[in-house]
Amino acid sequence: MTEIRRLGVAFGANPFTFIGLSGVGDLIVTATSVNSRNWRAGNELGQGKSLDDVINNMGMVIEGVYTTKAAYELSQQRNVPMPITEAIYQVLYEHKDVKVAIEGLMQREVTSELE
């Protein structure tokens, strides 16, 4: 949520926008519902399937795949730190191993989420 808020604020959004249904609500559903295409795609990627296989077998658009690319590129343009988004981008588009990406995130120096 912190990364989403950071990026939105970099484009002039009100940071409180992200604590409602359009922010936290959507994130909770996406991250926890087995009916979410994004959740299912992430689950399959975590099991070692390739992105191409996941996309081809889903039969529907997986919004998070394209949103990750857009968010990553925007964060780079605005110099907004988004380490989770960057790790997901690397898994999706640079073929980084999921476990390696997670280990990298877990080994990061602790920072404040209140900036």
N, C-alpha and C positions, 0 to 999 in steps of 0.2 A: 504494500500500500504506500509505503514511503517513496518508493521509486515512481510510482504512478503520480503521486502528488507533486513530487519534485519536477517532473516533466511538465505537468499541467501548469504549475506556477511559473516555470520558465517561459511559458507562452501567455502568461497574464491571467490564468485562471485563479479563481478564489479557492484557497486551500480547503475550505470547509465543504466545497462541492463534493469532495471525494469521500466524505464520511457518511454519505447517505446511500440510498439504493443504487445509484449509478456508479458508486465506487466500491465501498465495502460489501454491499449487497451482491453486486455482480461478481466480485472476487470470491465470495464465500460459495456461491452456487457453482461457479466455474471450477473451483478447487475441490469441491466435495461431492458433486453429483455425478454418479456413473452415467447419467443421461447427457452430460455435457460432452460435446464433441472434443472440446479442448482437453477435458479430463481424460477421456478415452485415448486420445492421441498421445498425451503425455505418458499414460500408463503403458501403452504399446511401445513407445520409444524407450521407456525405462526397462522394458523386457528385452531390448536389443534389436527391435525391428528398425528397418531403415525408414527415413522420412518418406521416401517415394512409395514404399509399400504401405505405410500408414495412410497417406493421402489417397492412393489408388483403391484401397480397401474400405475407406470410410464411406464413400458414396455421397458425401456432402462436404461442403466447404468447412474447413477447420480455421476459423477466424484468427485464432491465436498464432498460427504459423505466419500469417501475413502481418498481423499486428506487431509481432515480435520484431520483424525486419524494420517496419516503419518506426517503431519506438526506438530501436537501437540506432538507426540512422539519425533520427531527430536528436537523440541524446548526444551523439557525437558532434552534430552541428552546433548545439548549444552548450557543450561541455557540462552536461548534467550527469553526475555519477549514477549509474544504474547497473551495479554488478550482477544482480540476478538476471536482468534482461540481457546483459552481455553474455553471461554463461549460457542462457537458453539460445541466444543467437548463434553462439559457437557450436552448440550441439546440433541445431537445425541446419545451419548453412556452412559450417566449417568442419563438420563431421567429428567434432570433439566427443570423446567417450563420456557418456552421462555420469558415470561414477567419478571420473577425473574432474568433471565440471563441479560436481557436488563437493568433492574433497577440497577443491580450490576455494569454493565459497565458505566452507566450514573453517578453513585455515586463515581467512582474512582477519586483519586486525579489527577489533571491536570498535565500532563508531557509534555516534549518537544518531538516532532516528528523528530527533526533534529539530533539525536545522530548518 
